[in-house]
Structure formats: structure tokens, C-alpha cells
Amino acid sequence: MEELQKVIKSICDDFVDINAILAARSRELDRRELFDKEIDTEINNLKQNRHENK
């Protein structure tokens, strides 16, 4: 029975680690999406300014 408890605890610990990795990756993707939107806005502003200055 003690061995089973150790195995279950080990599996639970693995799930905690996996969850932490997935949460970090999700935050990274959110930051990437925000960065992409900011860059897209900057590019569009530059294009618009270039067009207006012609």
C-alpha cells in the first residue's frame, strides 16, 4: 500500500510540474501575441506616415 501511495504522489508531482510548464508557456504565448499586435500597429503607423509624407 505504501508503494502505491508513493507512485500516486509521484504522478501527482509530475502533473504539478506539467501544469507549471503549461502555465508558463501560456503566459509566454500571451506576451508573444501582445508583442505581435504592438509590432503590427507600429508597422501600420510607419506605412501610414510614409504614405502621408509623399
KOLMARMAR-411300 format. One record per residue (C-alpha): residue number from 1; residue in three letters; chain; x, y, z. Coordinates in pm, whole numbers, always signed. Last residue first. Layout:
<seq:NUM type:ala mol:A X:X Y:Y Z:Z>
...
This chain:
<seq:54 type:lys mol:A X:+478 Y:+6152 Z:-5009>
<seq:53 type:asn mol:A X:+471 Y:+6228 Z:-4636>
<seq:52 type:glu mol:A X:+122 Y:+6083 Z:-4586>
<seq:51 type:his mol:A X:+224 Y:+5747 Z:-4734>
<seq:50 type:arg mol:A X:+530 Y:+5724 Z:-4513>
<seq:49 type:asn mol:A X:+324 Y:+5815 Z:-4209>
<seq:48 type:gln mol:A X:+68 Y:+5545 Z:-4296>
<seq:47 type:lys mol:A X:+335 Y:+5283 Z:-4353>
<seq:46 type:leu mol:A X:+506 Y:+5375 Z:-4026>
<seq:45 type:asn mol:A X:+176 Y:+5359 Z:-3838>
<seq:44 type:asn mol:A X:+97 Y:+5020 Z:-3993>
<seq:43 type:ile mol:A X:+438 Y:+4889 Z:-3889>
<seq:42 type:glu mol:A X:+389 Y:+5021 Z:-3534>
<seq:41 type:thr mol:A X:+45 Y:+4860 Z:-3509>
<seq:40 type:asp mol:A X:+181 Y:+4527 Z:-3636>
<seq:39 type:ile mol:A X:+465 Y:+4547 Z:-3383>
<seq:38 type:glu mol:A X:+219 Y:+4607 Z:-3100>
<seq:37 type:lys mol:A X:-2 Y:+4319 Z:-3216>
<seq:36 type:asp mol:A X:+296 Y:+4083 Z:-3240>
<seq:35 type:phe mol:A X:+412 Y:+4186 Z:-2891>
<seq:34 type:leu mol:A X:+65 Y:+4118 Z:-2748>
<seq:33 type:glu mol:A X:+60 Y:+3775 Z:-2915>
<seq:32 type:arg mol:A X:+409 Y:+3700 Z:-2786>
<seq:31 type:arg mol:A X:+313 Y:+3803 Z:-2434>
<seq:30 type:asp mol:A X:+11 Y:+3571 Z:-2446>
<seq:29 type:leu mol:A X:+229 Y:+3291 Z:-2585>
<seq:28 type:glu mol:A X:+476 Y:+3331 Z:-2300>
<seq:27 type:arg mol:A X:+195 Y:+3332 Z:-2046>
<seq:26 type:ser mol:A X:+63 Y:+3007 Z:-2197>
<seq:25 type:arg mol:A X:+410 Y:+2857 Z:-2191>
<seq:24 type:ala mol:A X:+446 Y:+2941 Z:-1822>
<seq:23 type:ala mol:A X:+107 Y:+2787 Z:-1746>
<seq:22 type:leu mol:A X:+195 Y:+2475 Z:-1945>
<seq:21 type:ile mol:A X:+524 Y:+2433 Z:-1759>
<seq:20 type:ala mol:A X:+355 Y:+2479 Z:-1422>
<seq:19 type:asn mol:A X:+86 Y:+2225 Z:-1514>
<seq:18 type:ile mol:A X:+349 Y:+1974 Z:-1622>
<seq:17 type:asp mol:A X:+530 Y:+2014 Z:-1290>
<seq:16 type:val mol:A X:+208 Y:+1972 Z:-1091>
<seq:15 type:phe mol:A X:+120 Y:+1669 Z:-1305>
<seq:14 type:asp mol:A X:+459 Y:+1514 Z:-1230>
<seq:13 type:asp mol:A X:+406 Y:+1572 Z:-857>
<seq:12 type:cys mol:A X:+68 Y:+1397 Z:-885>
<seq:11 type:ile mol:A X:+233 Y:+1101 Z:-1058>
<seq:10 type:ser mol:A X:+500 Y:+1082 Z:-788>
<seq:9 type:lys mol:A X:+236 Y:+1102 Z:-516>
<seq:8 type:ile mol:A X:+42 Y:+818 Z:-682>
<seq:7 type:val mol:A X:+357 Y:+606 Z:-708>
<seq:6 type:lys mol:A X:+448 Y:+672 Z:-345>
<seq:5 type:gln mol:A X:+96 Y:+588 Z:-232>
<seq:4 type:leu mol:A X:+109 Y:+263 Z:-428>
<seq:3 type:glu mol:A X:+438 Y:+172 Z:-259>
<seq:2 type:glu mol:A X:+285 Y:+238 Z:+82>
<seq:1 type:met mol:A X:+0 Y:+0 Z:+0>
